[in-house]
Amino acid sequence: MGAVDFLVFKKAETAREAYRIARDEAVRFAGENSYNGTISTTDFRGVAGRVAEEWGPEVEESARRAVRDDFGYGEKWECLALDCGRDADGRTVWALFGQAAC
C-alpha cells in the first residue's frame, strides 16, 4: 500500500486536541478504514516546532514551506504538529501534517 501527504490547520488549545478534532472529522468523512488516505490512519507523535507567535496569512505559507522543505511531510502512519501562533481570539492554530496510509 502507499501513502499520501496531508497538511491540515486546526484551532485548539493543544496539538493533541487539534489532532483529535481533525481525526474525528476524517473518520466522519472517510470512515475507519486503515487505508483511507486521511489523518485518521496516523498516530499523533508530538509537536515538531513553532512557526510564529501570532497567526496570519503569511504564517500559513511559512508553515506549508516548513512542512514541505524541512520535514518532507514526515513518516507514513505518523502525524506531527507545528505551532502556528495564536489567532485574534487567542486560540492556537496548529498545522498537522504527515503521511496517511492509502
Order of alpha helices (4+ residues) and beta strands (2+ residues): beta-alpha-beta-alpha-beta-beta
